[in-house]
Amino acid sequence: MNFKLMVDGEVLPEVSVQVLKNAVTSIYDDVGSFIVLEPQTPLESSIYLQAALNDNSYMIETRLVFGEEFSHYRYTTSDVNEVTNFFVAYYRDNKIPDLKRWDNVTDEF
């Protein structure tokens, strides 16, 4: 499956596991620093996985789309390795995170 990776608003020319790891570790605590990984076609209804850093906590989000409806989920962690693992599994294994521990924040949108 093909993916598009955006880092701080710029689309990178290629995606690989190493590029993803570097992208996650390059996020810094600023509103303009974020990464977004988008599959070419929805992955288990997920249209992207994104992350940003705020007050030393990573906010990871994904959106599941079902026709005209959607659900939006958020997970917060201070563990950069956990964030990296989410992105690598999404990219390499075509697997979305287990959303049972994530917060459904659909009402914010």
N, C-alpha and C positions, 0 to 999 in steps of 0.2 A: 504494500500500500504506500502511496505517496503522501508526504506530509509537507506542510509549510511551517517554518519556524520564524517567528518574529521576535526580535530582541530590541527592547527600547524603541519600538516603532519602525524598525528596519527589518525587512525580510532577508534572511540569510540565503546565500546561493545554494547551500547544501545542508542536509540534515544527516547526522550520524549519532551514535551513542556518545562518542567523545564530544562532539559539538554540543549536544544536549547537556552533558555534565558541565561543560565550560559555561554554557548559558545560565544554568541554575546558579552556579557559584559566582557569576558576575553580577547577579541582582544586588542592588544596593538600596538602602532605605531612602527612597525618593519617589515621589508620585510618577516621575517619568521613567522609572526603571521597572520593567516587567518583561515576562516572556509569555508567548502564546504559541501553542502547538496545535495546528489544525490538520486533521486528516482530510484527504481528498473527498472521501465519502464518509458519512457518519459512522462512528465506531460504537457499536451497541447503543445507538441513538445519540451519542455524544458528538458535538460538533467542534469542541475545542477543550484544551486543558491549559489553564493559565496560572501564573504565579507572580506575586509581588511581595515585597518586604516592607513591613510597617512595624516600628518599635521592636525590632529584633525578632519579629514573628512573621513567618511566611504565610500568606493567604493563598491557598490553591483553590481554584474554582473550575467547575465544568458545567456545561449546559447540555441537557438532554432534550431533544426536539421530537415531538410526536405530531406530525402534520402541522396544524396551526398553533398547537399548544406546546409549552416547554416547562421544564423544571430546572432550577438552578441550584447547585450545591456548592458549599464552601467548607473548607477544612483549614484549620490554623495549627501550625507547629513551629517550633524553634529549631527543629532538627533538619539541617540541610540534606543529610543523607536520605531521610524519608521523602523529601521533596524530589530529590534526584531519582529515587526508586520509582515514584509515581510516573515521572516523565519517561524514564527508560522503559517501563512496562507498557505504557501507552504506545510508545513508538515501536519498540522491538517486538513485543508480544501481542500488540493490538488488543490490549486489555485495559479497560477503564478501572479506576480504583474501586474498592469495595465501599460503597456509599453509605453503608449502615452507620458508620461513625461520623459521617459528614452532616453538616447542618443544611436543611432545605431552606434556602433563602429566597425562594421564588417570589414571595410577597414583596420583596424590595424592588421588583422590576415591574 
